[in-house]
Amino acid sequence: MQKTSARLLSLLSLLQTRRDWPGALLAERLDISPRTVRRDIDRLRELGYPIVTSKGPDGGYRLGAGTQLPPLLFDDEQAVALAIALRIAAGSGAGIEEAAARALTTVRQVMPARLRHRIDTLHVTAVERPTTHPAPQVDSTVLMTLSAAVHAHETLRFDYSSASARRSDDNSTSAPPPRKAEPHHLVTWGGRWYLVAWDLDREDWRTFRADRITPRTPTGPRFLPRELPGGDVAAFVVGRFQGADGSGDRPCRGEVVLGRPASDVAPYVHDGVVEELGPHHCRLILSSWSWPALAAALGRFDADITVVGPADLKDAFARLTRRYADAATAPFT
């Protein structure tokens, strides 16, 4: 028979795996008597675990919710998943960064060495973006492999399933050669995971979807990290996905005064600058991938607009004015 401490841990682990446990089944799984099960349940209650007993011939036990959080048990996969979630929360900007960092430190301290090493190599940048589309699943092993390569500055070799490759002839027998890249950041954007890396074949910065990456082993030689354009990975990723040039910023940047209070505008501006000018006006600096797109984005606030600059933005408003006027007067077809 196991020692009491080991037996209590085994009992707690079983209680966490399903909602209800008949007492007889617990005794059978632990190879102890029902009386010993009852004593061990009482010991767990003394330690703060809220265990509910159900009466009757089929009575058993359930791990319930309590007023305090008792110690918990996690398997390896759960521990890794928890660490990933806490890493993201620590950089989420949601006001819980300090608490998430402390929680990650607490979890790390009690992890075995094999898991602690994996967690220490995990560095994730979370870039917020609203999305309504379900995100594809990424194997946690792939995430840990990518994160380890980022941490160690080791060149990655991997197969990459691009959208164009999936649309190609299924009967093709020629597989593309593996990609080679210097991994720099692991990023979440719109619910998807991306690897920001320097593509050695194309000699340029690229963002690769992690769910399309199949790493090859072993990894390549170590490299000296390059400086990311702009120096801010979040700004770089936002810029790339919203039509930016290689500088990490969208190429068309304008400034206007809107006839609306800043409190009405700020909630809808995720990557611009809003400055209050008074109870009914605010200054807005925003950028986009083209001048007409920027003018259209500014028009959505349904407010009087005064263009501060540049002249390209004024010209874009003039072009849109003509287009909208033509659309308003054109007959229905």
C-alpha positions in Angstrom: 0.0 0.0 0.0 1.2 3.5 -0.8 2.2 5.8 2.0 -0.5 8.2 3.2 1.0 11.3 1.4 1.3 9.5 -1.9 -2.1 8.0 -1.5 -3.7 11.4 -0.9 -2.1 12.8 -4.1 -3.4 9.8 -6.1 -6.8 10.3 -4.6 -6.8 14.0 -5.4 -5.7 13.3 -9.0 -8.6 10.9 -9.5 -11.1 13.4 -8.1 -9.9 16.0 -10.6 -10.5 13.8 -13.6 -14.3 13.3 -13.4 -17.3 14.9 -11.8 -18.5 12.0 -9.5 -16.6 9.1 -8.1 -18.4 6.2 -6.4 -16.6 5.3 -3.1 -16.3 1.6 -4.1 -14.6 2.6 -7.4 -12.1 4.9 -5.7 -11.3 2.1 -3.3 -10.7 -0.3 -6.2 -8.6 2.1 -8.2 -6.4 2.9 -5.2 -6.4 -0.7 -3.9 -7.5 0.3 -0.5 -10.6 -0.3 1.7 -13.7 2.0 1.6 -13.0 2.9 5.2 -9.5 4.1 4.2 -11.1 6.1 1.4 -13.3 7.9 3.9 -10.4 8.7 6.2 -8.4 10.1 3.2 -11.3 12.2 2.1 -11.4 13.7 5.6 -7.7 14.4 5.5 -8.1 16.2 2.1 -11.0 18.3 3.6 -8.7 19.3 6.5 -6.2 20.5 3.9 -8.9 22.8 2.4 -10.3 20.7 -0.5 -14.1 21.1 -0.7 -15.2 17.4 -1.2 -18.9 16.8 -1.4 -20.3 13.4 -0.3 -23.4 12.0 -1.9 -25.5 9.5 0.2 -27.2 6.3 -0.8 -26.1 2.8 -2.0 -24.4 4.4 -5.0 -23.0 7.3 -2.9 -19.6 8.7 -3.7 -17.5 11.9 -3.7 -17.2 15.0 -5.8 -14.5 17.7 -5.7 -16.6 20.9 -5.4 -16.0 24.6 -5.3 -14.8 26.3 -2.1 -14.2 29.7 -0.7 -10.4 29.4 -1.0 -8.2 27.9 -3.7 -6.5 24.7 -2.5 -3.3 23.2 -4.0 -3.9 21.7 -7.5 -2.4 19.0 -9.5 -1.5 19.3 -13.2 -0.1 16.8 -15.7 2.7 17.9 -18.0 0.3 19.0 -20.8 -1.8 21.0 -18.4 1.3 22.7 -16.9 2.6 23.7 -20.4 -0.9 25.0 -21.4 -1.2 27.0 -18.2 2.3 28.5 -18.7 1.4 29.5 -22.3 -1.8 31.2 -21.1 0.0 33.1 -18.3 2.8 34.2 -20.7 0.1 35.7 -23.0 -1.8 37.3 -20.1 1.4 38.9 -18.7 1.7 40.9 -21.9 -1.9 41.3 -22.8 -2.4 44.9 -21.6 -5.6 43.8 -19.9 -4.5 45.1 -16.4 -3.6 41.7 -15.1 0.0 41.6 -16.1 1.5 41.7 -12.6 -0.9 39.0 -11.3 -0.2 36.8 -14.3 3.6 37.2 -13.9 3.3 36.3 -10.2 1.2 33.3 -11.0 3.7 32.1 -13.6 6.5 32.4 -11.1 4.5 30.3 -8.6 3.8 27.6 -11.1 7.4 27.5 -12.3 8.8 27.1 -8.8 7.0 23.8 -8.3 7.6 22.4 -11.7 10.0 19.5 -12.3 13.2 20.4 -14.1 12.1 18.9 -17.4 9.1 21.2 -17.6 10.8 24.3 -16.1 13.4 24.3 -18.9 10.6 24.2 -21.5 8.7 27.0 -19.8 11.8 29.2 -19.5 12.3 29.1 -23.3 8.7 30.2 -23.9 8.5 33.9 -24.9 5.3 35.1 -26.6 4.1 38.5 -27.7 0.4 39.0 -27.7 -1.0 41.4 -30.3 -4.6 42.2 -29.8 -7.0 42.2 -32.8 -10.8 41.6 -32.8 -11.8 38.5 -34.7 -15.0 36.5 -35.2 -13.4 33.6 -37.1 -12.4 30.4 -35.3 -8.7 30.1 -35.0 -6.9 26.9 -36.3 -5.4 24.6 -33.8 -1.6 24.5 -33.3 0.2 21.5 -31.8 1.7 22.6 -28.5 4.8 20.6 -29.4 5.3 22.9 -32.5 4.9 26.0 -30.3 7.5 24.7 -27.8 9.9 23.9 -30.7 9.5 27.3 -32.2 9.9 29.0 -28.9 13.0 27.0 -28.0 14.6 28.0 -31.4 13.7 31.7 -30.7 15.2 31.5 -27.2 18.4 29.7 -28.4 18.9 31.8 -31.6 19.0 28.7 -33.7 18.2 28.6 -37.4 15.0 26.8 -38.2 14.4 24.4 -41.0 10.7 23.6 -41.6 8.1 22.6 -44.1 5.5 25.3 -44.7 2.0 24.6 -46.1 1.0 27.9 -47.8 -2.4 28.7 -49.1 -1.1 28.5 -52.7 0.4 25.1 -52.1 -3.0 23.8 -50.9 -4.6 25.1 -54.0 -2.1 23.4 -56.3 -2.6 20.0 -58.0 -3.0 17.3 -55.5 -1.3 14.8 -57.8 2.0 16.7 -57.8 4.8 14.6 -56.5 7.4 17.4 -56.2 7.5 18.7 -52.6 8.9 22.2 -52.1 12.2 22.4 -50.4 12.2 23.2 -46.6 12.2 26.8 -45.6 15.2 28.2 -43.6 14.7 31.2 -41.3 16.1 32.9 -38.3 13.2 32.9 -35.7 12.9 36.1 -33.7 9.4 36.2 -32.1 6.4 34.0 -31.4 3.3 36.1 -31.7 -0.5 35.8 -31.3 -2.6 37.9 -33.6 -6.4 37.6 -34.0 -6.4 34.2 -32.3 -3.7 32.8 -34.6 -0.1 32.0 -33.8 2.6 33.5 -36.0 6.4 33.2 -36.1 8.2 36.4 -37.0 11.5 35.5 -38.7 14.2 36.5 -41.1 13.7 34.4 -44.2 17.2 33.3 -45.3 16.1 32.3 -48.8 14.2 35.5 -49.6 16.4 37.8 -47.5 13.5 39.6 -45.9 11.3 39.6 -42.8 8.4 37.2 -42.9 5.5 36.2 -40.7 4.7 32.5 -40.8 1.5 30.9 -39.5 2.4 28.4 -36.9 -0.4 26.0 -37.8 1.2 25.6 -41.2 4.7 24.9 -39.9 6.2 21.5 -39.6 9.6 21.8 -38.0 12.5 19.7 -39.1 15.2 18.4 -36.7 17.8 19.1 -35.8 17.8 22.9 -35.9 20.5 24.7 -37.7 23.4 26.8 -36.5 23.1 29.7 -34.0 22.8 33.2 -35.3 23.2 36.7 -34.1 19.7 38.3 -33.9 19.0 41.1 -36.4 17.2 44.2 -35.4 13.5 44.1 -36.2 12.3 47.1 -38.3 11.0 49.7 -35.9 12.2 47.7 -32.9 8.6 46.9 -31.7 7.3 43.5 -32.6 3.7 44.4 -31.9 3.9 47.5 -34.2 5.7 45.5 -36.8 3.0 42.7 -36.9 0.1 45.2 -36.9 1.8 47.1 -39.7 2.5 44.0 -41.8 -1.1 42.7 -41.6 -2.6 46.1 -42.3 -0.6 46.9 -45.4 2.5 48.5 -44.0 5.8 49.0 -45.8 9.1 47.5 -44.6 9.5 50.1 -41.8 6.8 48.4 -39.7 4.4 51.4 -40.1 1.5 51.9 -42.6 2.7 54.2 -45.3 -0.2 56.8 -45.2 -0.4 58.7 -42.0 -2.7 61.7 -41.5 -4.0 64.1 -38.9 -7.5 65.6 -38.6 -9.7 67.4 -36.1 -13.1 65.6 -35.6 -16.2 67.3 -34.4 -16.8 64.7 -31.7 -15.5 64.3 -28.1 -12.5 62.1 -27.6 -14.5 59.7 -25.5 -16.7 58.9 -28.5 -13.7 58.3 -30.8 -11.1 56.5 -28.6 -13.0 53.2 -28.2 -12.9 52.7 -32.0 -9.3 53.6 -32.6 -7.1 50.6 -31.8 -3.8 51.9 -33.2 -4.2 55.6 -33.6 -3.6 58.6 -31.3 -6.6 60.6 -29.9 -6.2 63.9 -28.2 -9.0 65.8 -26.5 -9.3 69.4 -27.7 -12.5 70.3 -25.9 -15.9 68.9 -25.0 -16.9 68.6 -28.6 -13.7 68.2 -30.6 -10.6 65.9 -30.7 -7.5 65.5 -32.7 -7.0 62.1 -34.4 -3.8 60.8 -35.9 -4.3 57.6 -37.9 -2.6 55.6 -40.6 -3.6 53.2 -43.4 -2.4 51.4 -46.4 -3.7 54.0 -48.9 -4.9 57.6 -48.7 -8.5 56.8 -49.9 -8.6 54.0 -47.3 -7.5 56.5 -44.6 -10.1 59.1 -45.7 -12.8 56.4 -45.7 -11.8 55.3 -42.2 -12.0 58.8 -40.9 -15.4 59.3 -42.5 -16.9 56.5 -40.4 -17.1 58.7 -37.3 -20.0 60.7 -38.8 -18.5 64.0 -37.7 -17.2 67.3 -39.2 -13.6 66.8 -40.3 -10.8 69.4 -40.6 -7.7 68.1 -42.2 -4.5 69.2 -40.5 -2.3 67.3 -43.0 -0.9 66.2 -45.3 -2.1 67.4 -48.6 -2.4 63.8 -49.9 -5.2 63.3 -47.4 -7.1 66.3 -48.6 -6.8 65.1 -52.2 -8.1 61.7 -51.1 -11.2 63.3 -49.5 -11.8 65.2 -52.8 -11.6 62.0 -54.8 -14.0 60.2 -52.5 -16.4 63.2 -52.6 -16.6 62.9 -56.4 -17.1 59.1 -56.2 -19.8 59.3 -53.6 -21.6 62.1 -55.5 -21.5 59.9 -58.7 -22.8 57.0 -56.7 -25.6 59.0 -55.2 -26.8 60.3 -58.6 -26.3 57.2 -60.7 -29.5 55.4 -61.7 -30.3 52.0 -60.4 -29.4 49.1 -62.8 
